[in-house]
Structure formats: C-alpha cells, structure tokens
Amino acid sequence: MIYLDENMEPKVKKIITHIILGIVGLTLVFGSWGVVFPGERGVRIRLGEIIGGVVGEGLYFKIPLIERVVKMNVQTVKHEVDAVAYSKDIQTVDSRIALNYHLNPDFVQNTYREVRREYEARIIDPAIQESVKAATALFTAQELIERRPKVKDEIKVHLSERLAGKYIIVEEFSIVNFDFSDSYESAIEAKQVAQQNALKAENDLIRIKVEAEQRVAQATAEAEAIRIQAQAITQQGGEDYVQLKAIEKWSGLLPTQMIPGGTVPFLNLTK
C-alpha cells in the first residue's frame, strides 16, 4: 500500500491546476482564429445559430468554444448522374448527364442552412432528374438523336432555373450518352438500312437516266454528223466527190485477175 506525504498533496493540486490552465490557454490561443483558404467560404455558427455574413478567404477570428466556422467549397465541381425519362412517343430513355457547377459564394450560408453540405444528393440530383424528364418529353426518340444540341439546351435552361433558386450556379452541362430499349434500337437500325437501300435505288435510277440521256445525246450527235456529211457530199458533186475520196485512199495497185464483165476501179471510159 502506497502512502502519500501530506506535503505532496498541494504540489499535485498545483500541477493539475497548471495543466488545466495550460489547456484553457491553448484553447483560447488556437481556438480563437482560423483560415479560409482560396476556393472556400465560411459560415459562422454561434451556439448552433448561423450569424453574420459569409466569411471570406483569409484569416478570421471567433469566440472559442462558442463559435465555429464551417467551410464550404465554392470551386467548380464536376458531377455525373444517370437519369431515366420518357420521350414524346413513350420510348424509355436512359441518359448519362455531366454537370459543372459551383455554389454561389455570396449565399453559402443559405445553402448550409437548408441542406448543410448535402446539396448534391438533396438538390442537384433531383433537379437533374426533373429537368431531363421535362425536356425529354418534348421530343420523340428520333428527335432526341437528331436534335441533340437542342435537347441539351432545353435541359440546361430547366436545370439552371431550378438550381439558381438554391444558390447553385450551372457552368456547363452535357449529355454524355442517350440509350434506348433494344427493340427500339433494332427498329432504328432497320429503318436506317431501309433508307440506305432506298437512297441507293434512287441513285441507281438517276445514274441510269443520265446514262440513257448520254446515249441519246451521242446518237443525236452522230446522226447530225451523218446528215451534215451527206449534205456536204451532195453539195460537192455527189458521186464525183465519193469517187475522189476513194481515189485519195487507193494505193495505185490494179487487180491481178479480172472477173468477166467486171470493171477496172476508177477507169470510166465513158467519161
């Protein structure tokens, strides 16, 4: 059994007192200030109540043990989420949405008061779902594919309006992907094949028509050439002109054998 000297008790009390005072002192020193870093804003809370304005970047002071400053990120954040909706012609549309946003730095205390730091799950995700459904319902499935930029703009307008009321600013919005049911995609593929075949048949018909027109034009040109040549022959002496042309092509050789009753080429004794 250990016995304490009566003279030691005051010393122990003194040590404990010094320790307590030291802890209090450190708390007062280090608990009375803090730093808000770039890309952040602070919300000052005193005994559970939000007080004052937004705490900006840099050094701030607070009452130890009574006040605290909650830091909120106001930098650009990229957030992706899946959304399910129906097109105007009642086709199921599965989409992947990408959103770049940031909290409004001047109103982070309002955001914190309403949803704390759970703004993605409680504000942004539901807003994306509703905006996608509202915009998708304006277009058929085919239009969703063909007019994708227009669909994107419609969704962005809806989403920006909804989030602005919650102090969240939309910077950029994009549709990563549109997916439809397997049956619809098969129907689209079949339709595209049919359109391609129809286009090929139309092109073949145009080609055949052009080739026929070319043949007619060529025959017409040949007939016109023959007509002009015949007219020239008539105007230039008829048979004499023909004989002249034949003489121009004759090699000068006479046949070695004569057929009874035949004539020697180009020799017309009557002339």
Backbone torsions as a table, in degrees:
resi	resn	phi	psi	omega
1	MET	NA	136.9	-175.3
2	ILE	-100.7	132.8	177.6
3	TYR	-111.4	135.4	179.7
4	LEU	-96.2	139.1	175.5
5	ASP	-68.8	136.9	-179.7
6	GLU	-60.0	-26.8	-179.8
7	ASN	-75.1	-16.4	-178.2
8	MET	-81.3	-25.1	-175.3
9	GLU	-59.9	-47.2	177.5
10	PRO	-60.9	-34.8	178.9
11	LYS	-65.3	-41.6	179.3
12	VAL	-63.7	-45.1	179.0
13	LYS	-59.7	-38.9	-179.6
14	LYS	-65.8	-41.4	179.5
15	ILE	-63.9	-45.7	179.6
16	ILE	-60.7	-42.0	179.1
17	THR	-60.9	-42.8	179.7
18	HIS	-64.0	-38.9	179.2
19	ILE	-64.3	-45.6	179.8
20	ILE	-61.6	-46.1	178.8
21	LEU	-61.6	-37.4	178.5
22	GLY	-64.5	-43.0	179.1
23	ILE	-63.4	-43.6	178.7
24	VAL	-62.6	-42.2	179.8
25	GLY	-62.4	-45.1	178.9
26	LEU	-62.8	-39.4	178.6
27	THR	-62.5	-42.2	179.5
28	LEU	-66.4	-37.9	-176.9
29	VAL	-72.5	-52.6	-173.8
30	PHE	-88.8	-15.5	-179.7
31	GLY	-96.3	3.5	-177.5
32	SER	-102.5	3.2	179.4
33	TRP	-152.3	168.3	178.6
34	GLY	-166.6	-179.0	-177.8
35	VAL	-131.8	131.9	170.9
36	VAL	-99.7	119.4	-174.6
37	PHE	-84.0	162.0	177.5
38	PRO	-55.2	139.4	-177.8
39	GLY	85.7	7.4	179.5
40	GLU	-128.4	158.7	168.0
41	ARG	-134.7	153.3	-177.0
42	GLY	-110.4	146.7	174.9
43	VAL	-114.9	117.9	-176.8
44	ARG	-85.6	127.6	-178.5
45	ILE	-125.4	128.5	178.6
46	ARG	-120.6	114.7	180.0
47	LEU	51.6	43.0	176.4
48	GLY	86.5	-0.8	-178.2
49	GLU	-114.2	133.8	176.5
50	ILE	-74.7	126.8	-178.1
51	ILE	-129.8	156.7	174.6
52	GLY	67.7	-173.7	179.1
53	GLY	-89.2	-165.9	-179.9
54	VAL	-74.3	136.8	176.6
55	VAL	-86.2	117.5	-176.4
56	GLY	-80.2	-177.5	-179.9
57	GLU	-64.4	145.7	176.8
58	GLY	113.0	-164.1	-175.8
59	LEU	-79.6	140.1	175.3
60	TYR	-136.3	160.0	178.0
61	PHE	-121.1	149.6	-179.5
62	LYS	-148.2	165.8	178.6
63	ILE	-83.9	119.0	-178.5
64	PRO	-59.1	143.1	176.5
65	LEU	68.3	-11.2	-178.2
66	ILE	-112.5	-40.2	-179.1
67	GLU	-113.0	153.1	171.5
68	ARG	-146.2	157.3	179.9
69	VAL	-120.0	120.2	177.8
70	VAL	-92.8	126.2	-177.9
71	LYS	-90.3	136.8	-179.4
72	MET	-121.1	134.6	-180.0
73	ASN	-78.9	124.1	178.4
74	VAL	-114.7	14.7	176.4
75	GLN	-79.1	166.4	177.5
76	THR	-67.8	132.0	-179.1
77	VAL	-123.7	135.3	174.7
78	LYS	-97.4	129.3	-177.3
79	HIS	-132.6	128.6	178.2
80	GLU	-116.3	142.9	-178.1
81	VAL	-151.4	149.5	175.1
82	ASP	-88.5	143.8	179.7
83	ALA	-135.2	142.3	178.6
84	VAL	-119.8	132.4	-179.0
85	ALA	-149.6	-179.7	178.3
86	TYR	-126.1	139.0	179.3
87	SER	-78.2	176.4	-179.6
88	LYS	-62.0	-32.8	178.9
89	ASP	-96.8	26.1	172.0
90	ILE	60.5	45.3	171.8
91	GLN	-104.4	136.9	178.3
92	THR	-71.0	130.6	-177.7
93	VAL	-123.3	114.6	174.0
94	ASP	-100.2	125.6	-176.8
95	SER	-131.5	156.2	174.5
96	ARG	-114.9	121.4	-173.3
97	ILE	-111.7	135.7	175.6
98	ALA	-117.5	129.2	-176.7
99	LEU	-128.6	130.6	170.0
100	ASN	-105.1	125.6	-175.9
101	TYR	-147.3	169.0	169.2
102	HIS	-150.6	153.9	176.7
103	LEU	-71.0	144.5	174.9
104	ASN	-68.1	114.2	-174.0
105	PRO	-59.7	-25.9	-175.7
106	ASP	-82.3	-9.2	-174.8
107	PHE	-133.5	29.1	-178.7
108	VAL	-65.0	-26.5	178.7
109	GLN	-66.1	-33.1	177.3
110	ASN	-67.8	-42.8	178.5
111	THR	-61.5	-44.8	-179.0
112	TYR	-65.2	-38.9	-179.1
113	ARG	-63.0	-37.1	-175.1
114	GLU	-84.6	-42.9	-173.0
115	VAL	-135.0	10.5	-174.6
116	ARG	57.2	-127.9	179.0
117	ARG	-104.4	13.7	-176.8
118	GLU	-96.1	35.8	-174.6
119	TYR	-70.3	-28.1	178.2
120	GLU	-67.2	-49.5	-177.3
121	ALA	-71.9	-35.0	-171.9
122	ARG	-98.0	-18.6	-178.6
123	ILE	-122.9	-55.9	-171.1
124	ILE	-67.9	-50.8	-177.2
125	ASP	-59.7	-48.5	176.9
126	PRO	-61.3	-35.8	179.5
127	ALA	-66.0	-39.4	177.5
128	ILE	-63.1	-46.1	-179.6
129	GLN	-58.6	-47.2	-178.2
130	GLU	-67.0	-39.9	-179.1
131	SER	-67.3	-41.1	178.6
132	VAL	-64.5	-43.6	179.5
133	LYS	-63.1	-43.7	-178.0
134	ALA	-64.3	-42.6	-177.4
135	ALA	-76.9	-40.5	-178.0
136	THR	-62.8	-34.3	-178.6
137	ALA	-65.8	-12.6	-179.2
138	LEU	-85.8	-10.7	-173.4
139	PHE	-127.1	148.8	169.9
140	THR	-75.4	167.7	-179.7
141	ALA	-60.8	-40.1	178.9
142	GLN	-64.1	-40.3	179.2
143	GLU	-67.6	-32.9	177.6
144	LEU	-61.0	-32.4	178.9
145	ILE	-80.0	-46.9	-173.4
146	GLU	-77.1	-29.7	-174.7
147	ARG	-117.4	43.9	-175.9
148	ARG	-57.6	-43.8	177.8
149	PRO	-58.8	-39.0	178.7
150	LYS	-65.8	-41.4	177.6
151	VAL	-60.8	-44.7	178.9
152	LYS	-58.0	-45.0	-179.0
153	ASP	-63.4	-40.3	179.7
154	GLU	-62.9	-44.9	-179.9
155	ILE	-64.5	-41.7	-177.9
156	LYS	-63.5	-39.1	179.1
157	VAL	-63.2	-48.4	178.9
158	HIS	-58.6	-47.5	-174.9
159	LEU	-67.0	-42.2	-179.7
160	SER	-60.7	-41.8	-179.8
161	GLU	-65.4	-41.9	-178.8
162	ARG	-67.4	-43.8	-175.7
163	LEU	-77.1	-29.0	179.5
164	ALA	-59.8	-35.2	178.3
165	GLY	-69.7	-13.3	177.6
166	LYS	-109.7	17.6	174.8
167	TYR	65.2	34.0	176.5
168	ILE	-121.8	127.0	-174.4
169	ILE	-103.0	126.0	177.5
170	VAL	-83.4	123.4	177.5
171	GLU	-95.0	-51.3	-178.7
172	GLU	-146.1	149.8	-178.0
173	PHE	-142.2	138.6	179.7
174	SER	-148.1	150.9	175.1
175	ILE	-96.8	109.0	-178.0
176	VAL	-69.4	-39.9	-176.8
177	ASN	-161.8	148.2	170.8
178	PHE	-116.4	129.2	175.6
179	ASP	-126.5	140.3	178.8
180	PHE	-119.9	174.8	179.6
181	SER	-65.1	156.5	-179.1
182	ASP	-60.6	-39.5	-179.2
183	SER	-64.6	-39.7	-179.6
184	TYR	-69.7	-41.3	179.0
185	GLU	-63.1	-35.7	176.2
186	SER	-66.0	-40.7	178.5
187	ALA	-64.4	-40.7	177.9
188	ILE	-62.5	-43.1	179.7
189	GLU	-63.0	-42.7	178.5
190	ALA	-63.6	-39.6	179.0
191	LYS	-65.0	-40.8	178.7
192	GLN	-64.5	-39.9	177.4
193	VAL	-62.8	-43.6	179.4
194	ALA	-62.7	-41.9	178.8
195	GLN	-64.0	-40.6	178.4
196	GLN	-64.7	-40.5	177.8
197	ASN	-65.5	-41.9	178.5
198	ALA	-63.3	-40.2	178.9
199	LEU	-65.6	-39.9	178.3
200	LYS	-63.3	-44.0	179.1
201	ALA	-62.8	-40.0	178.6
202	GLU	-64.5	-42.1	178.2
203	ASN	-65.1	-38.6	177.5
204	ASP	-63.6	-41.5	179.2
205	LEU	-63.2	-42.1	178.3
206	ILE	-64.5	-41.7	179.0
207	ARG	-62.2	-43.9	179.4
208	ILE	-62.7	-41.4	179.8
209	LYS	-63.5	-42.9	179.6
210	VAL	-64.7	-42.9	179.2
211	GLU	-63.2	-39.5	177.6
212	ALA	-64.0	-41.9	178.2
213	GLU	-63.5	-37.5	177.8
214	GLN	-64.9	-41.1	178.4
215	ARG	-65.1	-40.6	177.8
216	VAL	-63.4	-43.2	179.6
217	ALA	-62.9	-40.3	179.4
218	GLN	-65.8	-43.7	178.8
219	ALA	-63.2	-41.1	178.8
220	THR	-62.1	-42.4	179.5
221	ALA	-64.5	-41.5	179.0
222	GLU	-64.8	-41.8	178.5
223	ALA	-63.1	-40.9	179.1
224	GLU	-65.0	-39.0	178.4
225	ALA	-64.2	-41.7	178.2
226	ILE	-63.0	-42.2	179.9
227	ARG	-62.2	-44.4	-179.8
228	ILE	-64.3	-40.5	-179.8
229	GLN	-65.0	-42.5	179.1
230	ALA	-63.5	-40.5	179.0
231	GLN	-64.2	-39.8	179.1
232	ALA	-65.6	-39.3	179.5
233	ILE	-62.2	-45.3	-179.8
234	THR	-61.6	-43.8	-177.3
235	GLN	-69.2	-25.7	-175.7
236	GLN	-101.5	20.4	172.3
237	GLY	112.9	4.4	172.9
238	GLY	59.9	-114.1	-175.5
239	GLU	-61.6	-37.6	179.5
240	ASP	-61.4	-38.2	-179.8
241	TYR	-66.8	-41.6	178.3
242	VAL	-62.8	-43.2	-179.5
243	GLN	-65.3	-37.3	178.7
244	LEU	-62.2	-43.2	179.2
245	LYS	-63.6	-37.7	179.0
246	ALA	-68.0	-39.9	178.8
247	ILE	-63.4	-37.4	179.8
248	GLU	-62.5	-28.9	-179.2
249	LYS	-94.8	-7.3	-175.9
250	TRP	-75.1	139.6	-178.4
251	SER	-80.6	-10.4	-179.5
252	GLY	94.3	-2.2	179.8
253	LEU	-90.3	137.1	176.3
254	LEU	-95.3	155.0	178.8
255	PRO	-64.7	144.0	179.0
256	THR	-81.9	-19.0	177.0
257	GLN	-128.1	146.0	-178.8
258	MET	-117.2	136.4	174.8
259	ILE	-84.9	132.5	179.1
260	PRO	-52.1	131.4	179.9
261	GLY	84.5	-6.4	-178.9
262	GLY	-78.9	171.0	-179.0
263	THR	-121.1	154.6	176.7
264	VAL	-81.4	130.9	-178.2
265	PRO	-55.3	134.6	173.6
266	PHE	70.1	2.4	178.4
267	LEU	-105.6	105.8	177.9
268	ASN	-118.6	98.3	-172.6
269	LEU	-66.4	-21.0	-179.2
270	THR	-70.9	-20.5	-179.4
271	LYS	-102.4	NA	NA
